[in-house]
Amino acid sequence: MFEKLIFFALLPLFAIAAPSSQTSRCQENEFVCANKRCIPAVWRCDGQNDCKDNSDEEKCPTVTCDANHRMCHNSSQCIPLRWFCDGDSDCHDSSDESEEFCRYLECPVGNQHCSTEDPNKFRCIPNEWFCDGEVDCHGGGDETDCDREENNATPSPSSCGYNEFMCSNVKQCIPLAARCNNLRDCVDGTDETRCTPNQPITCGVNQFKCTIGECIPKQLTCNQVRDCSNGKDEEGCSCTEKEFRCESSGSCIPHMWVCDKESDCSDGSDENNQMCDSIKDLTCDAETHFRCTSGTCIARGWRCDGTDDCADGSDESDCDPHPCTMSNGGCDQQCEVVSATSHRCTCFPGYSFDEETQTCNDIDECLKTPFPCMYACMNLQSTYKCVCPNDYHITEDGRTCVHDSPRQPVLIVANRRSIMKLDTATKTVTTLVGGTTGAISVEVDLYQHVLYYTDVAVEKIISVQLTSDEDFQKKGRSSVTVLNDGIMTPDGIAIDWIHHHFYWTDTGTNTLEVASMDGSLRKILFSDLDEPRSIVLDPSDGNMYWTDWGFIPSISKSGMDGSGRHTIITENIHWPNGLTIDYDARKIYWADAKLGRISCSGLEGENIRVILEGEEYLPHPFGLAVFDDTLYWTDWDKEGVLSVDKHTGGNFQVIHSGLGSPMGLVVADRSRMFRNSSSNVCGVLNGGCSHLCLPTTRTSDPTLPLYKCACPVDYSLNDDGKTCTSMSATSDMAENADSTKLISIKGLTKDLIDRHDQQFNMRCYVDDESIDCVPEYSSDSLYIDVSVTTHTCQAQNPFTERKGSK
């Protein structure tokens, strides 16, 4: 089963390209597949079946893998050395796990084989996985003969890889590139000791270096926004012909301020004595220049242009009347002098000139790219105003929102073999759940302190009761299987903490389903999906969003009851792995592993914007989460959790590396729920629904329902729209002596009677063969319960635990 996951669920080695017309008329930069599909030419011979008929991988030239990779046996696919003999099939032909190969393989530096007695004895695992309290070798050989330290602390690895640095006190291995990068990657901080003062870091080819330890994307330079903490990205930008550039800062000042005996540049370069003396001594060419009374020489075109360029008015004296002096030259706002006899109409800042109507129209700055505000933008006449959400305040730059009490969250990360807690403030990792075999997606109910995760190896959805400590300092208690029937490859899971349901996607069954928190009531919402993966919920608005990396890669949206389903993203998307929702900014973010990109859009797919892209940042992203102003994601190739500013794409950081196979992650912070909470539209009586009460998309129309009743598998909804009837039971109607209509359901066991009564909320009469119930016999405060021993109905408080319920 786990091999199936690697090929078809987690690592889409057989790439799915966006659909194109079934003709051979592809673009010049595209490759024509044998089945007439068109794919980007750069996908040709990349080791991935993008055509779906493998024609893009046929007749390929010989491929040579670099020193850190090795070629699979029956293909030109190069995979990292550490993936060979690790117990998971990563090559298309599974040759990386063949015993014939693994028995002769030497483990990479920093790795070693499981013990010779282990069933998986040829597997290579990192040194730090030995004696770490978690079984990684199938026979447990990595956890035998361990000299445990006090309090079961993780023993130290004996060595690190050739491209790794060993932390001094905790013997932790981190990438060598993380040494002296002004970020604390070692738990004890020793990676930032004994560093050369101001030791520089190397920024990527598509980055701009702000200062030591800070890089931003090049496209953020000279955008009139200070993206670097020191503002260096706005220095050295071009000045106009009427401006002077200061030498040290590169800032621009009006040319008339030069040599006016007042220093306007911070370095005084506008008043440089040698420069000013040369200007005074300059003999102006009468054809091209004009000498001011002060002796300054200016361009001839500046004479009589309506602007005092000489600073003494001499260039604007004795001028003939200009068109701009008469009715403003017929201009709507500004009349700009071009020469002594010509002009042009211009607009005030914040307006654009319409050549056709010769008028000035207000510019909506809120639609500009890049977005001018950190959070939200309010367009005003000739200008705009940035606004911040609750708990934030605007800074002096007028665009940046800062949290009133800045926080660094705790992340819960699935890692195939464990569920971990990652404290982003201290960058420490604690194991919450160990011994998993294929943990992929993770969610947490912070109200009930319950962690949910999917395991594709055992084909289950599992819950773990955590301690009440919000910091999750202790490991979770015993695991409980919530669902296992009909579960194949559950890639994504999401919790509705308001209405108490959980939703999941299954790329094995191609479904999206919902269930009660204990899994007892379960409904399939969609069964026609292709390769569904990540899913997120917006319970306050009654909407859900999910990704699909199948034949037509997409992001879709619907009500949480399954109504109103529609696709919102279909372009420039290929492997949409991670998906998260920003409740404050009303945006969704997604990570595309094929494109190496994180993008965002509005909740209907509008205003798409790329936040960060490039293989140096995103070689293979998977899970994605957002908290305050930061995006966090997991990456397989980097084997860690990384972060970036969600607004600018700047402040890229490696939060923690060396995590092996990081998968899904979620922010464990209650504010994530509090800031997106509303009243339970189903109420305490479950909306009158006998089984599931699911929220619908909220609209401004007060006549539309806020929820719909739904039935689990093998039940059908009755005409009343609220109650469900089992399709496997034989039902018939009869009338009693006083004409009261009864429902007779035969062949029910005690458990089914208890459940039926709880769900239907009816008055029931029991005999040896059947149970007869009067529909809708209830009040706002009482449920009706069946006593099988006395064959009577009893009132029961709905807020107490029902006897015999599961």
N, C-alpha and C positions, 0 to 999 in steps of 0.2 A: 504493500500500500504506500509506503513512504517513497518507493521509487516512482510510483505514479505521481505523487505530489511534485517531485523534482522536475518531471518532464512536463506535466500538464497543468500544474497549479501554480507553484511558486516561481519557477524559473521558466518562462515561456521561451524555451530554446528554439521552438519552431515559431519564429516571429510571425505575427499577424499584421500585415500591412493594411493601410486604409484602402477601402474598396475603390476601384476605378471602373470605368466603362469596359465592357468585355470586348474590346477591340484592340488591335495592334497599334493604334495611333497614340503612342505614348509621347511624353515630352522628351526633349533632347537630353535632359538630365535624369531620365528614368530608364529602367531596364524592362524589356518585354519578356514576360514569362511564357513558358510553353502553353499555359492555359489562357494566355492573352491578358493576364493581369499586368498592371503597371506598378512597379515599386521603385523607390529611389535607387539610382545607380550605385550609390555608395554601399548599399546592402548586398550587392553582388559579391559572392565568395567571402562572406563574413562568418561562415560556419553556422548560419541560422537559416532555417527553411522558411523564408519570407513569402515565396511564391505559393507555398502549400503543395506544390508538386515537385519540389526540390530542384527545379530547373535552374534556379539562381545559384545553386551550389555544385552544378555539374561542369566538367571541363575547366576546373579552376587551376591556376598555376600552383606550383609547389609552395606550401606555406612553411615558414620557419618561425618557431616560437622563440620568445626571448628567454633569458636565463631564469626567469621566475615562473615560466609556464612550460607545459609539456603537451604534446599533441596526442589526441585520442587515437586509438589503434586503427579504426576503420573510417576515419573522417579527418578533415583538415581543421577540426576544432581544437583550439588551444585553451586549456584551463589551467588555473593556478596549481603549482606543485602541491600545495597543502590540501587540495581537493582529492588527490589520489589516495586511495586506500584509507578513506576517512569514514567508511561505512555508508556513504550516500552516493548514488549513481548520478554523476554529473555529465558524463559523455553520453551522446545519443545511443551508443552501442553498449553502454555500461562497462566498457573496457577499463575504466579507471578503478573498478572494484574487483576485477578478475583475480582469482587466487594465483593463476599462472604468472601474472605480472607482479602482484603485491608481495609474493614470497621473496622476490629478488630486489624489491625496491628499498633503497636507503631513504630514511626519513629526512626531510629538510632540516637544516640547522634550527634548533629550538624545538624539535619534535622528536618523539621516539615511539617505537612499537608498543602495543599492548603486550602483556606477558605471554609467554609461549604456551601457557595452559589455557589461555582465553580462547573461546570459539572464534573471536574476531582478531586473532593474534597478529595478523599482518597490518592491522589498521594503525595509522600514524596519528597521534594526537599531540597537541602542544604540551610542553613540559609542565606548564602551570596547571594543566588539568589533572595531573597526578596528585593524589592525596589532597584534593580540594573539597572533599565531602560530597561530591556528586559522581555517580557512576557514568562513565563515558564509554569504557570498553564493555561489550555485551556481557562478558563473564565477570565484570567487576574487578578485573585485575589491576586497574589503575588505583583502586582504593584499598588494596591489601598491603600489609607490611608497612603501614604508615606510622611514623612517630609523631602523633598528634601533639600540637602545642596546647598550652593552657587555654581553656574555654573553647576548645575545638577550632582554634584559629587555623586558617588555611596555610598549610606548609608552603615554604618558599620554593619556587622553581630553581633547579640547579643552574640553568643558564637561559639566556635569551637568544633570539635569532640574530643573524649577522646584521640585519637592518633594524635591530631593536635596541632600546636602552633599558637597563635594569635599574629600577628605583632602589636607592641605597638601603632604606630601613625596612620596607615591606616586601622587597624582592619582587616587585611588580614589573612586568614587561610592557613597554609602550613603544610606538613607532619612533625610530631615531629622529624623524623629522619633527617630532613634538618636543624635542630637547631645546631648551632656551628659546621658546616662542612666546614668552610672556604670558603663557597660560599654564595653570597648574594641572598637569595631566597625571602625575604621580600623586597618590593619596597623601604621601608625606611631603610633597612639594620639592623633592630633591632634583627633579628635572629642571628646575629653575635656579639651582645653586651653582656656584663656580662658573657662571656665565661671563663671557667678556662683556663689559659695560656697553650698553646700546648695541648689542650684537644684532645685526639686521636679519630679517627674514626675507625669503625670496617669494615675490608675488608671481602669480600665474601670468601667462602671455596675454590674457584678456582682462588683467587687473591693473589697477592704478595704485601705486604705493603712497599711502598717506604719510606714514611715519613708521617708526620701528614697531613691528607687531600688528600693523593695521593695513589691510588691503580692501579695496572696493572694486566692483566692476567698472571697466573703463567708460561705459556708456553713462555713468553717473557724474562724470567730470563736466565742468562748465555748463551746468544745467540750472545755475542760479540758486542752487540748494546746497547747503553745507552738509555733505554726506560724510566727509572726514571729520573727526573730532577737532582737528586743528584748522579746518577750512581750506586745506591745501588743494583740494580738488577744484576750487574756484579761483585759484591763483593762476596767473599767466594766460588767462583767456584773452582773446583779441579785443583791442580797443578800437573805437571809431577814428576817422581821420581828424576829428576835432578834439580828440582826447590824447592825453599823455600817459604813458605807462610808467609807473613807479618801478625802480630797479629791483628792490629786494622783494617786495610783496607781489608785484605784477598787477596791482590794482590800477584802475583807470581814473584820471581826474580831468576836468575840462582844460583845454589847452590854454585858455585865458588865465588860468591860475599859475602857469609856469612863469618863473622869474618875476613874480609880483611882490617879492620880498616877504612872503609868508609861506612857511613850509606846510604843504598839504599832504605830501607823502610822508609816511612814518620814518623813512630814512633820509628825508630832506633832499632827495635826488631832483625834485622839481626846482630847487633853488641852488643847484650846484654852481659855484662861482665861475668855473671855467666855461661851463655851458652858457650861462647867462652873459658872460663877457663876449663870447663868440657871436651870440645873437645880436648884441648891440653893435658889434663891429662889422656885422654882415652887410654887404652892399646888396640891396634887393634888386633883382632883375625886374624892371618895370613891366615886362610882358607877362611875367608869371607871379610876381609877388607885389605886396603893398607894405610900405613902411609906416608903422604907427607913429604918432607923436612921441610916444615913449621910446621909440627906437626899435621896438619889436617888429620883426618881419613876418607877415602872414601871407597866406595864399591869396592871389588876386581874386579868386572866386568868392572869398569871404567878404569882400568889399561890397557894401550896400546890400547885404543879404538879410538885414533885419536883426542880426545878432551882434552884440558888442564883443567882438573877438579880440580887440586891442586892449580891452579893459579900461580904456580912457575915452571911448566913444568916437575916436578919430576915424575909424573905418566906416562909421555910419553917418558922418556929417557930410553936408553938401551933396546929398543924393537926390536924384529926381524922384518925383512921386511914383510909388510902386503900386502895382495892381492890388497888393495885399492891403494897402491903406484905404482902398475904396471898397466898401461893402464886404470886407474880409475876403476879397477876391472871389466872392461867390461860394466860399467854402462853408461846410456845415460846422466845423469846429476850428481847425487851425489852417492858416494860410502860410505855407513855407516858401521863402524866397529861394529861387534856384539861381537866378542871376539878377542883374539890375532891371531886366525887363520881363522876366518870366517867373512863374511860381507853380506850386502844386499844392493840392489840398491834402492834409493829413489829419489824423485824429489824436485825441488825448489818449494817454495810457489807459488800457482796459477796453479800447474800442478798435474795431477793424474797419477799413475803408472799403466800401462797395463801389467798384468802378462803374457798374451799370447805373446805379441810382445817384452816385456821387454823394452818398451819405455815410455817416459813421454809425455802426451798430455795436452794441455791447458784446464783449467777448465773454463766453462762459468759461472761465478759467478752470472750473471744476471738471471739465471734459478733457483737459490737457494731459498729455503723456510726457514725462512721468506725472503721476498724480501729485498736485501741489501740497496736499495735506497728508498728515500721517494717518488720520482716522476718517473724518467726514468733512465735506466741503459745502459751504453755503454761498451760492453765487449772488453777488450784489451788483448794483449799477456801477460799472467801470472798475469793479474790484471783486474780491471774494473774502470769505472769512472761514478759517479753519475752526472746527468745533471738536470737542472731545467727549467721550462717554462718561458715565458716572464713575467716580473714583479716580478720575484723571484730571489733570490741569494742563493748560497750554503754557509753553515756555516762551522766552523772550523772542525767539525767532518767528513766532506767530503760526507755526505749522506743526511743531512737535508736541505730542501728548506724552506726559510723564505720569506714571502711576503715583498716586498720593503716598502709597506705601509700597515701593518696589519689592517684588518677591521673585525668588527663583524656585521653580516648581520641583516636585518629585515626579519622576516618570516611572511607569510600570512597563517593562520591556519583556516581550517573549523572545526566547532564544533557543527554540527547538527543544533543548534538553532541560530547560528551566524557565521559571518566571522570576525576573529580577526587579528590584527597586533601585533606581538610579537617582541619587540626590544631586541635582545640577549645581547646587551651591558648593558642596564639598567634593563633588565628582567621585563619590564613593558608591560602590555597588553592594547590595545585600540580596541574597537569595531568599525569595518568598516561598517558591514551590520548586522542589528539586525532583529529579527522576522522571521528568516527562520525556517523551520520545519524539514528538512532532508538534510542539506547541507553536502556533502560528499567530493567531489573533487574540487580543486580550482586551477586556473591559473591566471596569470596577464600579460597583454601586456603593458610593461613599455614605449614603444614608444608612444602609444595612451592613456596611463593612464586608461585602461579599465580592470576591474576585471571580470573574468568568473568563474562561479561555477555551479555544478550540484546539484539538489535537488531531491532526490529519493522519497520523500513524495508527492510532487506535480507533479513529473514526468516532469521536465523541465530542460533546460539549460538556465541560466540567466546571463546577463551582467550588470555591474554597472560602470558608469562613475565616476572615482575618480578625486580628485583635481589634479592639475599639480604639486603639492608639492611632491617630490620624497619620502618624509618621511611619506606621507599619514597621516598627522596629523589630518585631518578632516574625518568625516564619508563620505561614498560614497553617491552619489546622488541617484535619483530614479532608481529602477531596471527596466530592459527591458528584456522580455522573448525573447530569441533568437530562441529557438526551443521547441515545446511541442508535436507536432504530432509524433506519433510513438516512443516516448521516454517512457521507462519503469523504468529501474534501471541503470542509467548512473553512473558507479563507477569511471571511470577515464576520465580525459580531459587533452589535451596538445595543445599548440599553436605553429604554424609555423609563427614566427614573420618576416621571410624573404619573404615568398610567400603569406602571409596573408590568412591562413586557420586555422581552428581548427579541431582536431581529438578527438574522444571519443569512449569509450567502453560502451556497454550496456549488462549487464549480464541477463537482462530480455528478450531481443530479441536475445541475443547471437551474437551480431554484433560488428564490428568495422567500424566507418563511418568517413567521412570528409565533411566539409562544408565551404563555404565562411564565413567571419567574421560576416556577418549579418544574416547568416543562410538561405539566399535565394537560394543558389545553394548547393545541398546536394547529396552525393553519398555513397552508401554502398560498402565498399571495401571487407569485409569478412562477411558472414552470417552463417558460419558453426562452430563458436567457441562454447566452452562449458560454462565456467564461466570466461569470461575475466574481468580483473580488471584494474590494473595500466597501463599507457601508457606514453612513453617518445619519443621525437623526436630529430633527429640529422640533422637539415635542411641543414647544410653545406655539408654533405655527402649524403643527400637525403634518409636517413634510418629512420625507426621507430622500436621500441621495445615494447612488451607488455607481461603481465603475464596472466596466466590462471590457476585457482585453481580447475579445473574440474576433471573429471575421470582420465585424464592423466595430472597431474600438469606440467607446463612448462613455459619457457620464449621463445618467438619467435621473429623473425626479418624479415623485408621485406623492399622494397623500399617504399617511401611515396606515390607512386601511386598504391601500392598493389602488385607489381611484385617481383619475387624472394623470395617468402615467404618460410621460413624454420625455424625449431626449433633448438635452440642453447643450451638450458639447459633442461634436463629431469631427471637427477639423483640427489639424495639428495635434493629434493625439494617437498614440500607438500602444504603449504598455502602461495604462493608468493604474499604478499599484496603490500608493497611499492616497487617502482622501480625508480631509478634515474640514470642519466648518468653524468660521469665526462668527460667533453670535453677536459680538459687539459691532463689528464692521459690516455684518450682513454679507459675507463673502464665503466662497468655498475655495480651498487650495488643493491641488493634486500634484503628485510626483509621477513623472513619466520615465520609466527605466530605459526605454529604447532611445528617447530623445535626450536623456540626461538633463532633465529640466523640471523645475517647480514653477507652476503657473497659478493664477487666481482669476476669479471672475465674480460677477454678481450672482445672486441665487437663481437667476434664469439663464445663466451662461453669457450674460452681456459684459462688455468692457473687459475682455480677456487681456491679461498682462502677464508677461514673463517676469518672475521674481529673481530667479537664478538659473543659470545653465552652464554646462561645461563638464567634461569628463573629469577634470581635476577636482570638482566639487561633488558631482553626482554620477559616479560610474555605474552604480546600480542601486538606486533608492528603492525602499520597500514601504515601511510604515511611515506615517506622517501625523504630526499633532501640532497644535498652535496654543500658545499661552501668552497673554498680554501682547507684547510686541515681537515675539520670537516664534519662529518655526523650528520644530525639532523633527528629525527624521533618522531612520536607520538605513545603513547602506551595507550591502553584502560584501562588496569588494574592499571597502574600508574597514569592515568588521567593527563598526562602532555606531555611536549616536552623534549626530552633528547638528549644528544650529546656524541660523542666519536671521537677520532683521527682516521681518515680514513686509516692511514698507519699501526698503531700499535695496534689499539683497546684499547689504554690506554686513560687516562684523561677523564674517564666517568663522566658526569655531568647531573644533573637534571636542565634544563634551567628554566622550570616553571611547577608547579604542580597545582592541583585543577582546571583543565580545564573541568571537567565533562566528555564529550565524544569527545575527539580530533580525528579528521579524517585525511583528506589529508592536506598537507602543501607544500608551494613553497617558494623559496628564491626570495625576491623582491629586486634584485640588478641588475642594468643595465649591469654590467660586465659579468653577466651570458649570456647575449645576445651578447655583443660586442665581447667577446672572441670566439664566435662560429657564426660569421656572415660572409657571403660571398655575392657575387652579386646575385641578383634575376635572376635565369636562365630563367625565363619567360619574363623578360624585361618589359618595360612600356606598350607594346602592348599585354601583356598576352600570349606571345609566338605564337600569331596568333590563339589561341584557342577561340572558340566562348563562352565557358562556363568555365570549370575548367582547369587550367594548374597545373599539379602536378609534383614535382621533382622526378627523378628516382635515383637509387643508382649510385653514381659517381665512375668511374673506370679510369684506366690509358689508356684505349682504346679511342682515340679521335674520333673514328667513331661511337661510341654509343651515343644515344641521352641523353641529360641532363634532359629532361622532356617529359611528354606525356600529350596529351589533353584527357580530360575525360568529360563524360556527367552526368548530375544529374539524379535523379529518373524520369522515364517516358520519357527519351530522349535516342536516339541511336546515336552512332558516325557514321558519313558519311565516304565514301571511302577515302576522302581527309585526314582523320586522324586528322582533326582540328575542323570541325564544327559538330553541333549536330542537329538532327531533332526530333521534338516532335512526340512520337509514337501515341499520341491521335489525332493529326491533320491529315486531309486528304490532301495529297500532290500529285501534278501532274506537269508534265513538258510541256511547250509549247514554241513556237518560235514566236518572234514578227516580224514586217515587215522587219527589217534589219538583221534578223537571229540571234539576240541576245537571248540567252537562258534565260528564266525566270522561277522562282519558284513561284507557286501560292499556298498560304496557306489560306484556307477559314475558316470562322467562328471565327475570332480573335477579342477580345475586344481591347479597346484602351490600357489598361495596357499591354496586351500581345503583341500588336503591338510595343509599346515602348520598352518592354523588348526584343522582338525578334530582333528588329533593333539594339539594343545596343549589344546584344550577337553575332549576326551574322555579324555585320559590313557590311551591304549591301545597295545598292541603291534601293529604294523602290517606288512603284507606288500604290496609294490607290484608290479603288473605294468603292461603297456602300457594296459590297459583299466580296471583297477579297483584299489582299495585295500582289502585285507582286514585287519581289526583284531580282536584278541582283547580283549574287554572287561575293564576294571579291572585291567590289567597295570601295576602301579605299586608304589612303595614310599614311605615317608615322606620319602625324600631325593632320589628320582629321578623325572624325567618321561621319557617315551619320545618321541623325535623321529624324523621320517622323513627319510631321505636319498633324494631322488628320483634322484640320479645313480647310487647303488650299489644302490638298491632294498632297503636294509636299515634296521633300526631301531637307534637309538643312544640310550644313556642321556644325559640332560642335567641339569645342576644347575638346579633350578627358580628359583633366585634370580639367574641370569644372563639377560641379554637373549636372547630366542629369535631365531634367524636367520630373516630373512624375515618376521617378524611385523610388524603395523602398529599 
